[in-house]
Amino acid sequence: MRVERLVPLALPRGQKLQCELCRGPAGLRCGACCVTYYCEVEHQKADWDSIHEKICQLLIPLRTPLPFYNSDKERNHGLEQQLSREKHLVELTHRVAQKFLFEGKHKEAIPAALHSLRFSIHIYGLNSVELVPPYLILAEASIGLGHLTQAEEYLSQAQWTVLKTSHCSDAIQSKLHRNLGLLYAAKGNFEESLYHLANDIYFASCAFGTNNISSSGGYYHMANVFFRQNKMDIADSLYSEATDIWHSYFSGLIDVQLQTIMSPSEIDILCLPALRFHSMELNTIFIPSADESQQAEASQILNAILDIREHASRQQPMKTGKVVHALAMLHYLILDIPKAHELAMKALLIISYLQKQDSAEAIQQLINLIKSKPFYAK
């Protein structure tokens, strides 16, 4: 990345340059794309670390004049291509911002979310429901940074947009209520927080079905509220619900993989030579790369629950083992094989003391799959 100072005399008369982040007067330019401007090096670095590195070259065709077209057909085709590029950037910036949120990197999420919001405004207009997702990310990032007033402003914008939309999807309603729940929890208004988080779970269930992974966050955040109120039995039950959702989801992916690679004569999962014979068929990521934010959410929720389980005054080995097993499956599915093996062995050790045959067999199947990987390190 190179930073170049602008030469004011070289600018067209009356042209004003705005900082990509704060929209204040800009005096620096990205030397890589030459179409993005900043007020100071700190803002450029923040934007680069968040999203600009990924979209730097993608911005050039959007921020340079359209070429001369010989016909209306060519012009319309050019405009369609530009719109397609902008929509791609909306999705990309939103996905990156969401991933940062789940990783707890609230500051890094903001520049990416601002890009998503601005591209959405340009495509859909100021009153479109498509603006709600970036508003919600900006609100959640602001909550994470302790900027509650700013978060309220973003949520007010999102709420107003939803109220004006006659057919707002259940998925959007779910995300809105989750952020309202997080805001009220941060303000210490637990009753209002639980109301909104319950609505989050309801709308997520309507949109995606009961016990879908989209509702796991609602259960997890509700558990955190009860945990803060020292209502441990309720919190424990909700943490278990969130764990069960992810455990069931990952188990389904593992089962699909086992059915795909095993022939009827190879049903015995303990037959490692057969698994190694099919090992090249295992080198795929079963959580699509487009869902990196989903991976980050699962990791955030399960690791937090594991930490709570391991530090609880009353140990519950079965529940702890289930969290560890879910994390082992997650790391296997994203091909983090050494970590997957470490967690799977830990889960097997916990479960073996409880003499739970079904759970132990499922973990052993996972361990055998891990060992079948060509790059498995013994």
Solvent accessible surface area in square Angstrom, and as a share of the most:
residue,aa,sasa,rsa
1,M,117,0.52
2,R,137,0.50
3,V,57,0.33
4,E,45,0.20
5,R,196,0.72
6,L,28,0.14
7,V,95,0.55
8,P,101,0.64
9,L,174,0.87
10,A,82,0.63
11,L,58,0.29
12,P,86,0.54
13,R,244,0.89
14,G,71,0.68
15,Q,82,0.36
16,K,180,0.76
17,L,22,0.11
18,Q,91,0.40
19,C,0,0.00
20,E,8,0.04
21,L,24,0.12
22,C,67,0.40
23,R,101,0.37
24,G,18,0.17
25,P,122,0.77
26,A,19,0.15
27,G,32,0.31
28,L,12,0.06
29,R,68,0.25
30,C,0,0.00
31,G,4,0.04
32,A,46,0.35
33,C,7,0.04
34,C,54,0.32
35,V,21,0.12
36,T,1,0.00
37,Y,43,0.16
38,Y,0,0.00
39,C,46,0.28
40,E,70,0.32
41,V,83,0.48
42,E,115,0.51
43,H,47,0.21
44,Q,1,0.00
45,K,116,0.49
46,A,33,0.26
47,D,0,0.00
48,W,49,0.17
49,D,71,0.37
50,S,0,0.00
51,I,0,0.00
52,H,1,0.00
53,E,107,0.48
54,K,111,0.47
55,I,0,0.00
56,C,7,0.04
57,Q,105,0.47
58,L,71,0.35
59,L,0,0.00
60,I,55,0.28
61,P,51,0.32
62,L,24,0.12
63,R,90,0.33
64,T,55,0.32
65,P,128,0.81
66,L,63,0.32
67,P,87,0.55
68,F,179,0.75
69,Y,47,0.18
70,N,127,0.65
71,S,51,0.33
72,D,111,0.58
73,K,168,0.71
74,E,78,0.35
75,R,113,0.41
76,N,82,0.42
77,H,104,0.46
78,G,7,0.07
79,L,68,0.34
80,E,114,0.51
81,Q,81,0.36
82,Q,32,0.14
83,L,73,0.36
84,S,68,0.44
85,R,96,0.35
86,E,14,0.06
87,K,81,0.34
88,H,92,0.41
89,L,1,0.01
90,V,24,0.14
91,E,106,0.48
92,L,25,0.12
93,T,0,0.00
94,H,41,0.18
95,R,74,0.27
96,V,16,0.09
97,A,0,0.00
98,Q,31,0.14
99,K,59,0.25
100,F,28,0.12
101,L,5,0.02
102,F,29,0.12
103,E,73,0.33
104,G,42,0.40
105,K,93,0.39
106,H,48,0.22
107,K,141,0.60
108,E,61,0.27
109,A,0,0.00
110,I,43,0.22
111,P,6,0.04
112,A,0,0.00
113,A,0,0.00
114,L,25,0.12
115,H,3,0.01
116,S,0,0.00
117,L,17,0.08
118,R,61,0.22
119,F,21,0.09
120,S,0,0.00
121,I,51,0.26
122,H,133,0.59
123,I,34,0.17
124,Y,83,0.32
125,G,29,0.28
126,L,128,0.64
127,N,110,0.56
128,S,20,0.13
129,V,39,0.23
130,E,74,0.33
131,L,0,0.00
132,V,0,0.00
133,P,26,0.16
134,P,3,0.02
135,Y,21,0.08
136,L,5,0.02
137,I,5,0.02
138,L,1,0.01
139,A,0,0.00
140,E,34,0.15
141,A,0,0.00
142,S,3,0.02
143,I,23,0.12
144,G,39,0.37
145,L,65,0.32
146,G,52,0.50
147,H,100,0.45
148,L,49,0.24
149,T,98,0.57
150,Q,68,0.30
151,A,0,0.00
152,E,68,0.30
153,E,94,0.42
154,Y,39,0.15
155,L,3,0.02
156,S,67,0.43
157,Q,93,0.41
158,A,0,0.00
159,Q,71,0.31
160,W,151,0.53
161,T,7,0.04
162,V,11,0.06
163,L,135,0.67
164,K,94,0.40
165,T,38,0.22
166,S,101,0.65
167,H,168,0.75
168,C,22,0.13
169,S,58,0.38
170,D,52,0.27
171,A,26,0.20
172,I,26,0.13
173,Q,41,0.18
174,S,6,0.04
175,K,88,0.37
176,L,6,0.03
177,H,27,0.12
178,R,33,0.12
179,N,7,0.03
180,L,10,0.05
181,G,0,0.00
182,L,27,0.14
183,L,7,0.03
184,Y,54,0.21
185,A,11,0.08
186,A,46,0.35
187,K,97,0.41
188,G,40,0.38
189,N,66,0.34
190,F,44,0.18
191,E,148,0.66
192,E,60,0.27
193,S,0,0.00
194,L,30,0.15
195,Y,127,0.48
196,H,14,0.06
197,L,1,0.00
198,A,48,0.37
199,N,30,0.15
200,D,0,0.00
201,I,20,0.10
202,Y,127,0.48
203,F,38,0.16
204,A,1,0.01
205,S,30,0.20
206,C,67,0.40
207,A,42,0.32
208,F,99,0.41
209,G,32,0.31
210,T,109,0.64
211,N,80,0.41
212,N,49,0.25
213,I,18,0.09
214,S,38,0.25
215,S,1,0.00
216,S,0,0.00
217,G,1,0.01
218,G,0,0.00
219,Y,39,0.15
220,Y,18,0.07
221,H,30,0.13
222,M,26,0.12
223,A,0,0.00
224,N,42,0.21
225,V,3,0.02
226,F,25,0.10
227,F,81,0.34
228,R,136,0.50
229,Q,58,0.26
230,N,117,0.60
231,K,94,0.40
232,M,84,0.38
233,D,110,0.57
234,I,81,0.41
235,A,1,0.00
236,D,24,0.12
237,S,66,0.43
238,L,25,0.12
239,Y,4,0.02
240,S,22,0.14
241,E,53,0.24
242,A,0,0.00
243,T,4,0.03
244,D,55,0.28
245,I,7,0.04
246,W,1,0.00
247,H,31,0.14
248,S,76,0.49
249,Y,67,0.25
250,F,0,0.00
251,S,29,0.18
252,G,33,0.31
253,L,35,0.18
254,I,10,0.05
255,D,66,0.34
256,V,84,0.48
257,Q,1,0.00
258,L,20,0.10
259,Q,138,0.61
260,T,98,0.57
261,I,6,0.03
262,M,24,0.11
263,S,43,0.27
264,P,123,0.77
265,S,106,0.69
266,E,33,0.15
267,I,124,0.63
268,D,88,0.46
269,I,17,0.09
270,L,108,0.54
271,C,53,0.32
272,L,41,0.20
273,P,95,0.60
274,A,14,0.11
275,L,0,0.00
276,R,105,0.38
277,F,165,0.69
278,H,31,0.14
279,S,12,0.08
280,M,143,0.64
281,E,96,0.43
282,L,0,0.00
283,N,56,0.29
284,T,71,0.41
285,I,84,0.43
286,F,59,0.24
287,I,2,0.01
288,P,73,0.46
289,S,78,0.51
290,A,55,0.42
291,D,48,0.25
292,E,71,0.32
293,S,18,0.12
294,Q,46,0.20
295,Q,29,0.13
296,A,11,0.09
297,E,17,0.08
298,A,0,0.00
299,S,35,0.22
300,Q,64,0.28
301,I,2,0.01
302,L,0,0.00
303,N,69,0.35
304,A,30,0.23
305,I,0,0.00
306,L,17,0.09
307,D,77,0.40
308,I,40,0.21
309,R,14,0.05
310,E,69,0.31
311,H,142,0.64
312,A,41,0.32
313,S,127,0.82
314,R,150,0.55
315,Q,98,0.43
316,Q,37,0.16
317,P,63,0.39
318,M,68,0.30
319,K,66,0.28
320,T,9,0.05
321,G,1,0.01
322,K,67,0.28
323,V,1,0.00
324,V,0,0.00
325,H,9,0.04
326,A,0,0.00
327,L,1,0.01
328,A,0,0.00
329,M,4,0.02
330,L,3,0.01
331,H,29,0.13
332,Y,3,0.01
333,L,1,0.00
334,I,52,0.26
335,L,52,0.26
336,D,54,0.28
337,I,1,0.00
338,P,92,0.58
339,K,75,0.32
340,A,0,0.00
341,H,43,0.19
342,E,100,0.45
343,L,11,0.06
344,A,0,0.00
345,M,85,0.38
346,K,76,0.32
347,A,0,0.00
348,L,38,0.19
349,L,107,0.53
350,I,34,0.17
351,I,3,0.02
352,S,58,0.38
353,Y,169,0.64
354,L,58,0.29
355,Q,164,0.73
356,K,99,0.42
357,Q,122,0.54
358,D,117,0.61
359,S,30,0.20
360,A,22,0.17
361,E,89,0.40
362,A,42,0.33
363,I,2,0.01
364,Q,56,0.25
365,Q,58,0.26
366,L,1,0.01
367,I,2,0.01
368,N,6,0.03
369,L,0,0.00
370,I,0,0.00
371,K,63,0.27
372,S,2,0.02
373,K,6,0.03
374,P,76,0.48
375,F,105,0.44
376,Y,33,0.13
377,A,76,0.59
378,K,198,0.84
